[in-house]
Amino acid sequence: MGRVVVEVMPKPEILDPQGKAVVGALPRLGFTQFSGVRQGKRFELEVDGEVTPEILEQARRAAEEVLSNPIIEDVVAVTDASADAAVPQRAGLA
């Protein structure tokens, strides 16, 4: 089974209230090294079989037409996640 990851972010000119809230909270929690935060969305699309260039193109079209709002968001990445040999562990999960 293949997996395509789509990442969507607010356009740079769009205010990001969630990112602003997070960047304000980080120093209060002892994380002083971060000066900015932008919060986006990540979608994981599973496909039967291999992820082909055609599947990636369909995923990009779906991202642009369904998964994002093109007025305020940009599709920043559409990648074949099934090609990753090692899947990174999520924070706090073993």
C-alpha positions in Angstrom: 0.0 0.0 0.0 1.3 3.4 -0.9 1.0 6.7 0.9 1.0 10.3 -0.4 1.5 13.2 2.0 0.1 16.6 1.2 1.1 19.7 3.1 -0.9 22.9 3.0 0.1 26.2 4.6 -1.6 29.6 4.9 -0.4 32.0 2.2 2.4 34.3 3.6 0.2 37.4 3.4 -2.6 35.7 5.4 -2.7 36.2 9.2 -2.2 33.0 11.1 -3.9 33.4 14.5 -3.1 29.8 15.6 0.5 30.3 14.8 0.5 33.6 16.6 -1.0 32.0 19.7 1.6 29.2 19.6 4.6 31.6 19.2 3.3 33.6 22.1 3.0 30.5 24.3 6.4 29.0 23.5 8.5 31.4 25.6 6.2 31.1 28.5 6.9 27.4 28.4 10.6 27.8 28.2 11.1 27.5 24.4 12.8 30.8 23.7 14.7 29.9 20.6 11.7 30.1 18.2 10.7 33.5 16.7 7.8 32.5 14.5 5.2 29.8 13.9 2.9 29.1 10.9 0.4 26.3 11.4 -0.7 24.3 8.4 -2.4 21.1 7.5 -1.1 17.6 6.6 -3.1 15.0 4.8 -2.0 11.4 4.3 -3.7 9.7 1.3 -3.4 5.9 1.1 -3.5 4.2 -2.3 -3.6 0.6 -3.3 -0.4 -0.4 -5.0 2.6 1.8 -5.9 2.6 5.6 -5.9 3.2 6.5 -9.5 3.8 10.0 -11.1 0.1 9.8 -12.2 -1.0 9.2 -8.6 1.1 12.1 -7.4 -0.4 14.4 -10.1 -4.0 13.3 -9.0 -3.0 14.0 -5.4 -1.8 17.5 -6.3 -5.0 18.1 -8.2 -7.1 16.9 -5.2 -5.0 19.1 -2.9 -5.5 22.2 -5.1 -9.2 21.6 -5.6 -10.5 19.9 -2.4 -7.9 19.8 0.4 -7.0 23.5 0.3 -8.7 26.8 0.0 -6.7 28.4 -2.9 -7.7 31.9 -1.8 -5.9 31.7 1.6 -3.7 28.5 1.4 -0.9 27.1 -0.7 -0.2 23.5 -1.4 3.5 23.4 -0.4 4.3 19.7 -0.9 2.9 16.5 -2.4 5.3 13.6 -1.7 5.5 9.9 -1.9 5.7 8.9 1.7 5.8 5.2 0.9 9.3 5.7 -0.5 10.6 6.5 3.0 12.6 3.6 4.3 12.2 4.6 7.9 9.1 6.3 9.1 9.9 8.9 11.8 8.4 8.2 15.2 5.8 10.7 16.3 6.7 12.6 19.4 5.7 10.8 22.5 4.8 7.6 20.7 7.0 4.6 20.7 
